[in-house]
């Protein structure tokens, strides 16, 4: 299989575990897309080798558009920060169900 032609999207790729998943995928030569609300922060965390898709996983349109040309989905979503805790159900349940 030619990894450069199959894209893996990692939802939650800028979080603690998501970063580790992205790092391992890149080491294997995999093309990786990460959905993020903040382009600059995501690039700072993940570097230039990752395709950053700007959007919010709580928005169905973001999920639909981020899945274009994707072969594999990895979900590492978590709302375990003070900033996101109030949106836990939206992120950890609703978004995951929409992705599926």
Biopython code that builds the backbone (N, CA, C, O; Angstrom):
import numpy as np
from Bio.PDB.StructureBuilder import StructureBuilder

atoms = [
    (1, "UNK", "N", (0.840, -1.187, 0.000)),
    (1, "UNK", "CA", (0.000, 0.000, 0.000)),
    (1, "UNK", "C", (0.879, 1.244, 0.000)),
    (1, "UNK", "O", (1.853, 1.317, 0.750)),
    (2, "UNK", "N", (0.548, 2.202, -0.820)),
    (2, "UNK", "CA", (1.287, 3.454, -0.900)),
    (2, "UNK", "C", (0.676, 4.441, 0.097)),
    (2, "UNK", "O", (-0.381, 5.014, -0.167)),
    (3, "UNK", "N", (1.335, 4.640, 1.233)),
    (3, "UNK", "CA", (0.813, 5.503, 2.290)),
    (3, "UNK", "C", (0.633, 6.942, 1.858)),
    (3, "UNK", "O", (-0.222, 7.637, 2.407)),
    (4, "UNK", "N", (1.409, 7.418, 0.889)),
    (4, "UNK", "CA", (1.332, 8.815, 0.490)),
    (4, "UNK", "C", (0.017, 9.116, -0.218)),
    (4, "UNK", "O", (-0.357, 10.284, -0.331)),
    (5, "UNK", "N", (-0.691, 8.106, -0.695)),
    (5, "UNK", "CA", (-1.941, 8.346, -1.409)),
    (5, "UNK", "C", (-3.168, 8.145, -0.535)),
    (5, "UNK", "O", (-4.278, 8.480, -0.950)),
    (6, "UNK", "N", (-2.996, 7.610, 0.654)),
    (6, "UNK", "CA", (-4.129, 7.435, 1.550)),
    (6, "UNK", "C", (-3.970, 8.381, 2.730)),
    (6, "UNK", "O", (-2.930, 8.416, 3.387)),
    (7, "UNK", "N", (-5.016, 9.137, 2.978)),
    (7, "UNK", "CA", (-4.970, 10.137, 4.047)),
    (7, "UNK", "C", (-5.642, 9.579, 5.287)),
    (7, "UNK", "O", (-6.708, 8.967, 5.210)),
    (8, "UNK", "N", (-5.010, 9.796, 6.428)),
    (8, "UNK", "CA", (-5.591, 9.469, 7.725)),
    (8, "UNK", "C", (-5.979, 10.784, 8.376)),
    (8, "UNK", "O", (-5.146, 11.678, 8.524)),
    (9, "UNK", "N", (-7.244, 10.904, 8.767)),
    (9, "UNK", "CA", (-7.662, 12.094, 9.504)),
    (9, "UNK", "C", (-7.669, 11.738, 10.989)),
    (9, "UNK", "O", (-8.199, 10.705, 11.398)),
    (10, "UNK", "N", (-7.067, 12.623, 11.780)),
    (10, "UNK", "CA", (-7.021, 12.431, 13.228)),
    (10, "UNK", "C", (-7.813, 13.567, 13.862)),
    (10, "UNK", "O", (-7.396, 14.725, 13.844)),
    (11, "UNK", "N", (-8.965, 13.208, 14.423)),
    (11, "UNK", "CA", (-9.760, 14.183, 15.167)),
    (11, "UNK", "C", (-9.205, 14.226, 16.585)),
    (11, "UNK", "O", (-9.085, 13.194, 17.245)),
    (12, "UNK", "N", (-8.868, 15.426, 17.049)),
    (12, "UNK", "CA", (-8.230, 15.560, 18.357)),
    (12, "UNK", "C", (-6.719, 15.442, 18.254)),
    (12, "UNK", "O", (-6.046, 15.141, 19.239)),
    (13, "UNK", "N", (-6.192, 15.677, 17.075)),
    (13, "UNK", "CA", (-4.763, 15.492, 16.809)),
    (13, "UNK", "C", (-3.837, 16.489, 17.482)),
    (13, "UNK", "O", (-2.624, 16.277, 17.488)),
    (14, "UNK", "N", (-4.358, 17.558, 18.042)),
    (14, "UNK", "CA", (-3.491, 18.510, 18.748)),
    (14, "UNK", "C", (-3.493, 18.264, 20.253)),
    (14, "UNK", "O", (-2.754, 18.919, 20.989)),
    (15, "UNK", "N", (-4.313, 17.328, 20.714)),
    (15, "UNK", "CA", (-4.373, 17.001, 22.139)),
    (15, "UNK", "C", (-3.229, 16.097, 22.561)),
    (15, "UNK", "O", (-2.394, 15.715, 21.741)),
    (16, "UNK", "N", (-3.195, 15.761, 23.830)),
    (16, "UNK", "CA", (-2.091, 14.977, 24.402)),
    (16, "UNK", "C", (-1.878, 13.654, 23.659)),
    (16, "UNK", "O", (-0.778, 13.392, 23.174)),
    (17, "UNK", "N", (-2.910, 12.829, 23.568)),
    (17, "UNK", "CA", (-2.758, 11.537, 22.892)),
    (17, "UNK", "C", (-2.752, 11.685, 21.381)),
    (17, "UNK", "O", (-2.035, 10.969, 20.682)),
    (18, "UNK", "N", (-3.547, 12.607, 20.886)),
    (18, "UNK", "CA", (-3.612, 12.828, 19.440)),
    (18, "UNK", "C", (-2.263, 13.197, 18.844)),
    (18, "UNK", "O", (-1.923, 12.747, 17.750)),
    (19, "UNK", "N", (-1.504, 14.001, 19.544)),
    (19, "UNK", "CA", (-0.165, 14.387, 19.074)),
    (19, "UNK", "C", (0.726, 13.159, 18.906)),
    (19, "UNK", "O", (1.481, 13.046, 17.941)),
    (20, "UNK", "N", (0.620, 12.253, 19.855)),
    (20, "UNK", "CA", (1.436, 11.035, 19.809)),
    (20, "UNK", "C", (1.029, 10.153, 18.620)),
    (20, "UNK", "O", (1.877, 9.559, 17.954)),
    (21, "UNK", "N", (-0.269, 10.083, 18.371)),
    (21, "UNK", "CA", (-0.768, 9.318, 17.222)),
    (21, "UNK", "C", (-0.258, 9.928, 15.924)),
    (21, "UNK", "O", (0.235, 9.219, 15.048)),
    (22, "UNK", "N", (-0.378, 11.246, 15.805)),
    (22, "UNK", "CA", (0.087, 11.945, 14.598)),
    (22, "UNK", "C", (1.581, 11.719, 14.394)),
    (22, "UNK", "O", (2.021, 11.427, 13.283)),
    (23, "UNK", "N", (2.349, 11.853, 15.452)),
    (23, "UNK", "CA", (3.797, 11.660, 15.375)),
    (23, "UNK", "C", (4.141, 10.264, 14.834)),
    (23, "UNK", "O", (5.004, 10.129, 13.966)),
    (24, "UNK", "N", (3.468, 9.233, 15.346)),
    (24, "UNK", "CA", (3.742, 7.858, 14.902)),
    (24, "UNK", "C", (3.344, 7.653, 13.445)),
    (24, "UNK", "O", (4.046, 6.977, 12.694)),
    (25, "UNK", "N", (2.222, 8.236, 13.050)),
    (25, "UNK", "CA", (1.790, 8.119, 11.657)),
    (25, "UNK", "C", (2.807, 8.762, 10.719)),
    (25, "UNK", "O", (3.141, 8.200, 9.676)),
    (26, "UNK", "N", (3.296, 9.941, 11.096)),
    (26, "UNK", "CA", (4.286, 10.633, 10.268)),
    (26, "UNK", "C", (5.578, 9.830, 10.173)),
    (26, "UNK", "O", (6.193, 9.773, 9.108)),
    (27, "UNK", "N", (5.993, 9.213, 11.267)),
    (27, "UNK", "CA", (7.203, 8.384, 11.252)),
    (27, "UNK", "C", (7.065, 7.211, 10.291)),
    (27, "UNK", "O", (8.059, 6.728, 9.748)),
    (28, "UNK", "N", (5.838, 6.757, 10.082)),
    (28, "UNK", "CA", (5.580, 5.651, 9.155)),
    (28, "UNK", "C", (5.382, 6.152, 7.716)),
    (28, "UNK", "O", (5.121, 5.358, 6.813)),
    (29, "UNK", "N", (5.506, 7.464, 7.506)),
    (29, "UNK", "CA", (5.369, 8.019, 6.167)),
    (29, "UNK", "C", (3.933, 8.238, 5.728)),
    (29, "UNK", "O", (3.663, 8.395, 4.537)),
    (30, "UNK", "N", (3.028, 8.251, 6.664)),
    (30, "UNK", "CA", (1.605, 8.390, 6.374)),
    (30, "UNK", "C", (1.236, 9.854, 6.141)),
    (30, "UNK", "O", (1.786, 10.747, 6.786)),
    (31, "UNK", "N", (0.311, 10.098, 5.222)),
    (31, "UNK", "CA", (-0.259, 11.434, 5.027)),
    (31, "UNK", "C", (-1.319, 11.641, 6.100)),
    (31, "UNK", "O", (-2.227, 10.824, 6.248)),
    (32, "UNK", "N", (-1.202, 12.743, 6.856)),
    (32, "UNK", "CA", (-2.078, 12.970, 8.004)),
    (32, "UNK", "C", (-2.788, 14.312, 7.878)),
    (32, "UNK", "O", (-2.187, 15.327, 7.522)),
    (33, "UNK", "N", (-4.075, 14.287, 8.179)),
    (33, "UNK", "CA", (-4.886, 15.508, 8.261)),
    (33, "UNK", "C", (-5.404, 15.609, 9.689)),
    (33, "UNK", "O", (-5.852, 14.619, 10.267)),
    (34, "UNK", "N", (-5.338, 16.806, 10.251)),
    (34, "UNK", "CA", (-5.855, 17.056, 11.599)),
    (34, "UNK", "C", (-6.834, 18.217, 11.513)),
    (34, "UNK", "O", (-6.544, 19.240, 10.894)),
    (35, "UNK", "N", (-7.991, 18.052, 12.136)),
    (35, "UNK", "CA", (-8.989, 19.115, 12.200)),
    (35, "UNK", "C", (-8.700, 19.955, 13.436)),
    (35, "UNK", "O", (-8.537, 19.427, 14.536)),
    (36, "UNK", "N", (-8.637, 21.270, 13.241)),
    (36, "UNK", "CA", (-8.337, 22.171, 14.351)),
    (36, "UNK", "C", (-9.103, 23.476, 14.199)),
    (36, "UNK", "O", (-9.355, 23.940, 13.087)),
    (37, "UNK", "N", (-9.465, 24.055, 15.324)),
    (37, "UNK", "CA", (-10.112, 25.371, 15.324)),
    (37, "UNK", "C", (-9.103, 26.496, 15.149)),
    (37, "UNK", "O", (-9.485, 27.620, 14.823)),
    (38, "UNK", "N", (-7.823, 26.214, 15.359)),
    (38, "UNK", "CA", (-6.816, 27.260, 15.322)),
    (38, "UNK", "C", (-5.624, 26.807, 14.477)),
    (38, "UNK", "O", (-4.842, 25.956, 14.901)),
    (39, "UNK", "N", (-5.495, 27.373, 13.298)),
    (39, "UNK", "CA", (-4.454, 26.988, 12.346)),
    (39, "UNK", "C", (-3.050, 27.229, 12.891)),
    (39, "UNK", "O", (-2.188, 26.356, 12.793)),
    (40, "UNK", "N", (-2.820, 28.397, 13.461)),
    (40, "UNK", "CA", (-1.479, 28.728, 13.951)),
    (40, "UNK", "C", (-1.045, 27.827, 15.108)),
    (40, "UNK", "O", (0.093, 27.361, 15.149)),
    (41, "UNK", "N", (-1.955, 27.590, 16.039)),
    (41, "UNK", "CA", (-1.635, 26.714, 17.168)),
    (41, "UNK", "C", (-1.365, 25.295, 16.680)),
    (41, "UNK", "O", (-0.411, 24.655, 17.124)),
    (42, "UNK", "N", (-2.195, 24.805, 15.775)),
    (42, "UNK", "CA", (-2.016, 23.446, 15.255)),
    (42, "UNK", "C", (-0.677, 23.303, 14.545)),
    (42, "UNK", "O", (0.015, 22.302, 14.733)),
    (43, "UNK", "N", (-0.301, 24.285, 13.734)),
    (43, "UNK", "CA", (0.984, 24.229, 13.029)),
    (43, "UNK", "C", (2.150, 24.291, 14.012)),
    (43, "UNK", "O", (3.176, 23.641, 13.809)),
    (44, "UNK", "N", (1.987, 25.077, 15.076)),
    (44, "UNK", "CA", (3.027, 25.174, 16.102)),
    (44, "UNK", "C", (3.207, 23.825, 16.811)),
    (44, "UNK", "O", (4.333, 23.414, 17.092)),
    (45, "UNK", "N", (2.109, 23.149, 17.093)),
    (45, "UNK", "CA", (2.148, 21.861, 17.785)),
    (45, "UNK", "C", (2.628, 20.741, 16.866)),
    (45, "UNK", "O", (3.444, 19.912, 17.269)),
    (46, "UNK", "N", (2.124, 20.713, 15.633)),
    (46, "UNK", "CA", (2.324, 19.560, 14.750)),
    (46, "UNK", "C", (3.350, 19.764, 13.641)),
    (46, "UNK", "O", (3.831, 18.796, 13.052)),
    (47, "UNK", "N", (3.679, 21.000, 13.360)),
    (47, "UNK", "CA", (4.643, 21.260, 12.295)),
    (47, "UNK", "C", (4.002, 21.349, 10.920)),
    (47, "UNK", "O", (2.779, 21.378, 10.785)),
    (48, "UNK", "N", (4.837, 21.392, 9.923)),
    (48, "UNK", "CA", (4.393, 21.639, 8.552)),
    (48, "UNK", "C", (4.042, 20.373, 7.766)),
    (48, "UNK", "O", (3.488, 20.472, 6.671)),
    (49, "UNK", "N", (4.348, 19.202, 8.292)),
    (49, "UNK", "CA", (4.114, 17.958, 7.550)),
    (49, "UNK", "C", (2.670, 17.481, 7.618)),
    (49, "UNK", "O", (2.288, 16.542, 6.920)),
    (50, "UNK", "N", (1.873, 18.122, 8.453)),
    (50, "UNK", "CA", (0.487, 17.716, 8.663)),
    (50, "UNK", "C", (-0.434, 18.663, 7.912)),
    (50, "UNK", "O", (-0.231, 19.877, 7.921)),
    (51, "UNK", "N", (-1.455, 18.097, 7.256)),
    (51, "UNK", "CA", (-2.494, 18.891, 6.598)),
    (51, "UNK", "C", (-3.471, 19.335, 7.680)),
    (51, "UNK", "O", (-4.208, 18.514, 8.227)),
    (52, "UNK", "N", (-3.481, 20.624, 7.989)),
    (52, "UNK", "CA", (-4.390, 21.157, 9.004)),
    (52, "UNK", "C", (-5.672, 21.595, 8.312)),
    (52, "UNK", "O", (-5.657, 22.435, 7.411)),
    (53, "UNK", "N", (-6.777, 21.013, 8.748)),
    (53, "UNK", "CA", (-8.089, 21.367, 8.223)),
    (53, "UNK", "C", (-8.746, 22.277, 9.249)),
    (53, "UNK", "O", (-9.041, 21.849, 10.365)),
    (54, "UNK", "N", (-8.973, 23.509, 8.883)),
    (54, "UNK", "CA", (-9.535, 24.504, 9.798)),
    (54, "UNK", "C", (-11.032, 24.281, 9.964)),
    (54, "UNK", "O", (-11.789, 24.325, 8.994)),
    (55, "UNK", "N", (-11.451, 24.040, 11.202)),
    (55, "UNK", "CA", (-12.870, 23.845, 11.465)),
    (55, "UNK", "C", (-13.111, 23.388, 12.893)),
    (55, "UNK", "O", (-12.175, 23.220, 13.676)),
    (56, "UNK", "N", (-14.367, 23.192, 13.214)),
    (56, "UNK", "CA", (-14.796, 22.806, 14.557)),
    (56, "UNK", "C", (-15.539, 21.480, 14.454)),
    (56, "UNK", "O", (-16.514, 21.375, 13.710)),
    (57, "UNK", "N", (-15.090, 20.468, 15.191)),
    (57, "UNK", "CA", (-15.701, 19.138, 15.099)),
    (57, "UNK", "C", (-17.143, 19.107, 15.582)),
    (57, "UNK", "O", (-17.845, 18.122, 15.356)),
    (58, "UNK", "N", (-17.596, 20.168, 16.243)),
    (58, "UNK", "CA", (-18.995, 20.202, 16.654)),
    (58, "UNK", "C", (-19.901, 20.659, 15.512)),
    (58, "UNK", "O", (-21.121, 20.708, 15.666)),
    (59, "UNK", "N", (-19.308, 20.989, 14.378)),
    (59, "UNK", "CA", (-20.064, 21.416, 13.200)),
    (59, "UNK", "C", (-20.067, 20.290, 12.167)),
    (59, "UNK", "O", (-19.009, 19.862, 11.707)),
    (60, "UNK", "N", (-21.245, 19.818, 11.809)),
    (60, "UNK", "CA", (-21.378, 18.702, 10.864)),
    (60, "UNK", "C", (-20.668, 18.995, 9.537)),
    (60, "UNK", "O", (-20.061, 18.098, 8.954)),
    (61, "UNK", "N", (-20.738, 20.226, 9.063)),
    (61, "UNK", "CA", (-20.103, 20.602, 7.795)),
    (61, "UNK", "C", (-18.584, 20.408, 7.865)),
    (61, "UNK", "O", (-17.972, 19.963, 6.894)),
    (62, "UNK", "N", (-17.980, 20.735, 8.995)),
    (62, "UNK", "CA", (-16.543, 20.520, 9.178)),
    (62, "UNK", "C", (-16.213, 19.044, 9.039)),
    (62, "UNK", "O", (-15.269, 18.679, 8.338)),
    (63, "UNK", "N", (-16.981, 18.198, 9.700)),
    (63, "UNK", "CA", (-16.718, 16.758, 9.635)),
    (63, "UNK", "C", (-16.851, 16.256, 8.206)),
    (63, "UNK", "O", (-15.966, 15.565, 7.701)),
    (64, "UNK", "N", (-17.947, 16.599, 7.558)),
    (64, "UNK", "CA", (-18.186, 16.145, 6.183)),
    (64, "UNK", "C", (-17.054, 16.569, 5.256)),
    (64, "UNK", "O", (-16.537, 15.754, 4.491)),
    (65, "UNK", "N", (-16.673, 17.819, 5.320)),
    (65, "UNK", "CA", (-15.629, 18.325, 4.414)),
    (65, "UNK", "C", (-14.245, 17.772, 4.754)),
    (65, "UNK", "O", (-13.424, 17.572, 3.859)),
    (66, "UNK", "N", (-13.981, 17.526, 6.028)),
    (66, "UNK", "CA", (-12.655, 17.019, 6.417)),
    (66, "UNK", "C", (-12.453, 15.558, 6.025)),
    (66, "UNK", "O", (-11.320, 15.076, 6.015)),
    (67, "UNK", "N", (-13.517, 14.857, 5.707)),
    (67, "UNK", "CA", (-13.425, 13.450, 5.335)),
    (67, "UNK", "C", (-13.165, 13.212, 3.847)),
    (67, "UNK", "O", (-13.016, 12.064, 3.427)),
    (68, "UNK", "N", (-13.109, 14.260, 3.059)),
    (68, "UNK", "CA", (-12.870, 14.098, 1.623)),
    (68, "UNK", "C", (-11.495, 13.488, 1.371)),
    (68, "UNK", "O", (-10.487, 13.974, 1.882)),
    (69, "UNK", "N", (-11.466, 12.425, 0.582)),
    (69, "UNK", "CA", (-10.247, 11.696, 0.190)),
    (69, "UNK", "C", (-9.564, 10.987, 1.359)),
    (69, "UNK", "O", (-8.381, 10.659, 1.277)),
    (70, "UNK", "N", (-10.289, 10.753, 2.428)),
    (70, "UNK", "CA", (-9.736, 10.089, 3.610)),
    (70, "UNK", "C", (-10.032, 8.600, 3.545)),
    (70, "UNK", "O", (-11.142, 8.192, 3.207)),
    (71, "UNK", "N", (-9.030, 7.794, 3.872)),
    (71, "UNK", "CA", (-9.183, 6.338, 3.910)),
    (71, "UNK", "C", (-9.372, 5.809, 5.325)),
    (71, "UNK", "O", (-9.994, 4.766, 5.524)),
    (72, "UNK", "N", (-8.829, 6.537, 6.321)),
    (72, "UNK", "CA", (-8.849, 6.062, 7.701)),
    (72, "UNK", "C", (-9.175, 7.226, 8.638)),
    (72, "UNK", "O", (-8.726, 8.355, 8.437)),
    (73, "UNK", "N", (-9.968, 6.920, 9.667)),
    (73, "UNK", "CA", (-10.347, 7.906, 10.677)),
    (73, "UNK", "C", (-9.847, 7.441, 12.039)),
    (73, "UNK", "O", (-10.052, 6.291, 12.428)),
    (74, "UNK", "N", (-9.190, 8.349, 12.758)),
    (74, "UNK", "CA", (-8.776, 8.081, 14.139)),
    (74, "UNK", "C", (-9.365, 9.185, 15.002)),
    (74, "UNK", "O", (-9.209, 10.370, 14.710)),
    (75, "UNK", "N", (-10.046, 8.781, 16.072)),
    (75, "UNK", "CA", (-10.709, 9.746, 16.952)),
    (75, "UNK", "C", (-9.995, 9.787, 18.299)),
    (75, "UNK", "O", (-9.963, 8.798, 19.032)),
    (76, "UNK", "N", (-9.423, 10.952, 18.611)),
    (76, "UNK", "CA", (-8.738, 11.185, 19.893)),
    (76, "UNK", "C", (-9.347, 12.405, 20.576)),
    (76, "UNK", "O", (-8.645, 13.155, 21.253)),
    (77, "UNK", "N", (-10.631, 12.600, 20.403)),
    (77, "UNK", "CA", (-11.296, 13.789, 20.937)),
    (77, "UNK", "C", (-11.441, 13.730, 22.455)),
    (77, "UNK", "O", (-11.740, 12.684, 23.031)),
    (78, "UNK", "N", (-11.224, 14.869, 23.076)),
    (78, "UNK", "CA", (-11.397, 14.995, 24.512)),
    (78, "UNK", "C", (-11.706, 16.451, 24.839)),
    (78, "UNK", "O", (-11.180, 17.366, 24.205)),
    (79, "UNK", "N", (-12.552, 16.651, 25.821)),
    (79, "UNK", "CA", (-12.896, 18.009, 26.263)),
    (79, "UNK", "C", (-12.387, 18.237, 27.673)),
    (79, "UNK", "O", (-13.033, 18.929, 28.460)),
    (80, "UNK", "N", (-11.261, 17.677, 27.997)),
    (80, "UNK", "CA", (-10.739, 17.739, 29.361)),
    (80, "UNK", "C", (-9.831, 18.947, 29.591)),
    (80, "UNK", "O", (-8.701, 18.810, 30.061)),
    (81, "UNK", "N", (-10.334, 20.107, 29.258)),
    (81, "UNK", "CA", (-9.636, 21.345, 29.595)),
    (81, "UNK", "C", (-10.678, 22.322, 30.131)),
    (81, "UNK", "O", (-11.863, 22.201, 29.822)),
    (82, "UNK", "N", (-10.245, 23.270, 30.917)),
    (82, "UNK", "CA", (-11.183, 24.253, 31.476)),
    (82, "UNK", "C", (-11.952, 24.966, 30.376)),
    (82, "UNK", "O", (-13.132, 25.281, 30.534)),
    (83, "UNK", "N", (-11.286, 25.216, 29.274)),
    (83, "UNK", "CA", (-11.890, 25.946, 28.169)),
    (83, "UNK", "C", (-12.998, 25.126, 27.482)),
    (83, "UNK", "O", (-13.989, 25.692, 27.022)),
    (84, "UNK", "N", (-12.833, 23.818, 27.414)),
    (84, "UNK", "CA", (-13.762, 22.975, 26.656)),
    (84, "UNK", "C", (-14.725, 22.149, 27.496)),
    (84, "UNK", "O", (-15.658, 21.562, 26.948)),
    (85, "UNK", "N", (-14.529, 22.088, 28.792)),
    (85, "UNK", "CA", (-15.312, 21.192, 29.635)),
    (85, "UNK", "C", (-16.818, 21.424, 29.494)),
    (85, "UNK", "O", (-17.598, 20.475, 29.577)),
    (86, "UNK", "N", (-17.228, 22.657, 29.285)),
    (86, "UNK", "CA", (-18.654, 22.954, 29.148)),
    (86, "UNK", "C", (-19.233, 22.401, 27.847)),
    (86, "UNK", "O", (-20.451, 22.308, 27.693)),
    (87, "UNK", "N", (-18.348, 22.030, 26.904)),
    (87, "UNK", "CA", (-18.799, 21.477, 25.627)),
    (87, "UNK", "C", (-18.530, 19.969, 25.539)),
    (87, "UNK", "O", (-18.477, 19.409, 24.444)),
    (88, "UNK", "N", (-18.361, 19.318, 26.694)),
    (88, "UNK", "CA", (-17.977, 17.908, 26.704)),
    (88, "UNK", "C", (-18.937, 17.034, 25.899)),
    (88, "UNK", "O", (-18.486, 16.239, 25.075)),
    (89, "UNK", "N", (-20.229, 17.158, 26.111)),
    (89, "UNK", "CA", (-21.200, 16.331, 25.387)),
    (89, "UNK", "C", (-21.115, 16.585, 23.887)),
    (89, "UNK", "O", (-21.144, 15.646, 23.092)),
    (90, "UNK", "N", (-21.010, 17.850, 23.502)),
    (90, "UNK", "CA", (-20.906, 18.192, 22.079)),
    (90, "UNK", "C", (-19.679, 17.562, 21.423)),
    (90, "UNK", "O", (-19.744, 17.086, 20.290)),
    (91, "UNK", "N", (-18.571, 17.567, 22.144)),
    (91, "UNK", "CA", (-17.306, 17.088, 21.586)),
    (91, "UNK", "C", (-17.172, 15.568, 21.716)),
    (91, "UNK", "O", (-16.883, 14.882, 20.735)),
    (92, "UNK", "N", (-17.380, 15.050, 22.911)),
    (92, "UNK", "CA", (-17.102, 13.643, 23.168)),
    (92, "UNK", "C", (-18.231, 12.694, 22.801)),
    (92, "UNK", "O", (-18.011, 11.487, 22.702)),
    (93, "UNK", "N", (-19.414, 13.205, 22.601)),
    (93, "UNK", "CA", (-20.527, 12.337, 22.202)),
    (93, "UNK", "C", (-21.062, 12.731, 20.831)),
    (93, "UNK", "O", (-20.981, 11.953, 19.881)),
    (94, "UNK", "N", (-21.600, 13.922, 20.732)),
    (94, "UNK", "CA", (-22.247, 14.343, 19.488)),
    (94, "UNK", "C", (-21.293, 14.323, 18.293)),
    (94, "UNK", "O", (-21.628, 13.783, 17.238)),
    (95, "UNK", "N", (-20.111, 14.908, 18.457)),
    (95, "UNK", "CA", (-19.154, 14.951, 17.351)),
    (95, "UNK", "C", (-18.713, 13.556, 16.951)),
    (95, "UNK", "O", (-18.605, 13.256, 15.762)),
    (96, "UNK", "N", (-18.458, 12.698, 17.931)),
    (96, "UNK", "CA", (-18.034, 11.332, 17.622)),
    (96, "UNK", "C", (-19.133, 10.600, 16.859)),
    (96, "UNK", "O", (-18.847, 9.901, 15.887)),
    (97, "UNK", "N", (-20.370, 10.749, 17.281)),
    (97, "UNK", "CA", (-21.465, 10.110, 16.560)),
    (97, "UNK", "C", (-21.610, 10.652, 15.139)),
    (97, "UNK", "O", (-21.898, 9.896, 14.212)),
    (98, "UNK", "N", (-21.411, 11.959, 14.966)),
    (98, "UNK", "CA", (-21.465, 12.544, 13.620)),
    (98, "UNK", "C", (-20.328, 12.037, 12.738)),
    (98, "UNK", "O", (-20.528, 11.815, 11.544)),
    (99, "UNK", "N", (-19.156, 11.854, 13.300)),
    (99, "UNK", "CA", (-18.028, 11.328, 12.545)),
    (99, "UNK", "C", (-18.344, 9.907, 12.083)),
    (99, "UNK", "O", (-18.112, 9.553, 10.927)),
    (100, "UNK", "N", (-18.870, 9.109, 12.990)),
    (100, "UNK", "CA", (-19.197, 7.725, 12.652)),
    (100, "UNK", "C", (-20.290, 7.660, 11.609)),
    (100, "UNK", "O", (-20.693, 6.570, 11.204)),
]
sb = StructureBuilder()
sb.init_structure("model")
sb.init_model(0)
sb.init_chain("A")
sb.init_seg("    ")
for serial, (resi, resn, name, xyz) in enumerate(atoms, 1):
    if name == "N":
        sb.init_residue(resn, " ", resi, " ")
    sb.init_atom(name, np.array(xyz, "f"), 0.0, 1.0, " ", f" {name:<3s}", serial, name[0])
structure = sb.get_structure()
